[in-house]
Every structure is written in structure tokens, then in C-alpha cells.
Amino acid sequence: MTSLLEQARQVRAGLKKVQVANQLRHQLQAIQIRSGEWDNIRRKRLQLLERTGYLATADAQSADMLRANEAARALCDRARDLLQQAQDVSVLSEDALWTRLLQAAEKANSICEEAIRSTWRAYVSGLGSPDSPNALAARVPATPANEPVLNNYRLIHNKYAALARAEAPANAQSAADLRDYVAQLRDIISTLVSAPEAVQKFFKAVEGNGASLELLTAEVLEWLKQYDDATRFVIKTRTEQPWR
């Protein structure tokens, strides 16, 4: 028969196990909470890092980022040392260490994000602003040769505009893509056929209510033969009345 003393020892051992289990459960819950909080900041940091490195930032912005990063890194080192020594996640609550660490890391992310946005805006502005498709179409004659060129310009310009309007680059390739789109648009413009003033007046009239015969000068006719297809134009009277 188990003695009363032995029974007491067993009860005490059982209570100890329960206490340890409760402590472990509490530790696990605390670790999960802390890990979740840190993972949110870490994911944001990784996303920002994908957008840095290829865009040069202003010296003041770089200095701000450096100071913010160092402040967060110092608190990270402090938290790591405490965890290694105590093996207890509760030590992070001492001196509001965990709260200060999260705030410092979030600040570092915010400064980095704003630096990326500011640098991206300067980068986009530095490349210049290509003409909109409508503005370009208004300056060149709508010839059969120009039409496919203008359509290609619209396609490339849409891609350029999507990147240029973005608050920040989507990834490390965005800067190179934007630069390539601008170069392509400039090359496309160089292949468009321009027209003298007399030809431009003729086309504007054709697109409106029709061009009068006085606009079809020898200069215009020669230009149409050389750069357009003169057979696509017809001469019509302004009324449908037959000759009498």
C-alpha cells in the first residue's frame, strides 16, 4: 500500500507537471503572437527590398534610412541576447522592449517606403513625358502608313503609363521596363511621316465636312502620291442634287 507520504509526493509531481504544461502552453501562445507580429513587419521589409538597390536615393533619404535601420537592428540584437540568456519569451516585455522593437522596425519600413516612392517619382520625371496617343495623332496625318505606327504607339504608351502612374516600382525590373518603353516610343515617333501645312489643312478638312477643291493643290497631290494612297480619296459635291 502506498504511504501517505508517497501519495503526497505523487500529487506534488502531478501538480508540477501541470504547472510545467501550463507554462509551456503559455510560452507557446506568447511565441505565436510575437512571431505573427514580427512576420507582418518582415514580409513588408522583404517586399520593400525587392524595390530597392537599383534606384539611387538622395543622400538625406539614405542617411534617414541608415539611422532607422541601425536603431531597429540594435533592438533586435538586444532581444536576441535576452532570449538566448533567459530562454523565456516573457523577457521581451521588460522595459517595453518588444513594443519599442516593433515601432522601430515599422518606422524603418516607412522611411524606406517613402524613399522608394520619392525616388521613383524623380526617376519617372527624369525620363520625360512622352506625348499621349491622342496628342500625337493630332499632329500627324492619318495616312495608311501612319495608322499601324500610331496603333503600336498606343499599345506601348499604355504599358508606359501603367508604370509611370504607379506610386512605386512593382519590382526590380520596373525601372528598366519604363526606360525601354520611353525609348521605344521615341523610336516610333521617328518613323511617322510628317506633312507640310497645306497637307495638314487638307486632312483636317477631309476629317471634317470634306475638303474643297482649292485645298487639293499640286503640293498636296504630289505629297499624297508619295506618302499616301491618292486613290482612297473621292470627290463629291456638297449636295445630292443632279446636274441640270
Protein Blocks (a to p, Z undefined) as FASTA:
>chain_A
ZZfklmmmmmmmmmmmmmmmmmmmmmmmmmmmmmmmmmmmmmmmmmmmmmgojaccdfkl
mmmmmmmmmmmmmmmmmmmmmmmmnopaklmmgghlmmmmmmmmmmmmmmmmmmmmmmmm
mmmmmnopaddfklmmmmpccdfklmmmmmmmmmmmmmmmmmmmpmbdfblmlmmmmmmm
mmmmmmmmmmpccddfklmmmmmmmmmnopcfklmcfklmmmmmmmmcfklpccddfbfc
dcZZ
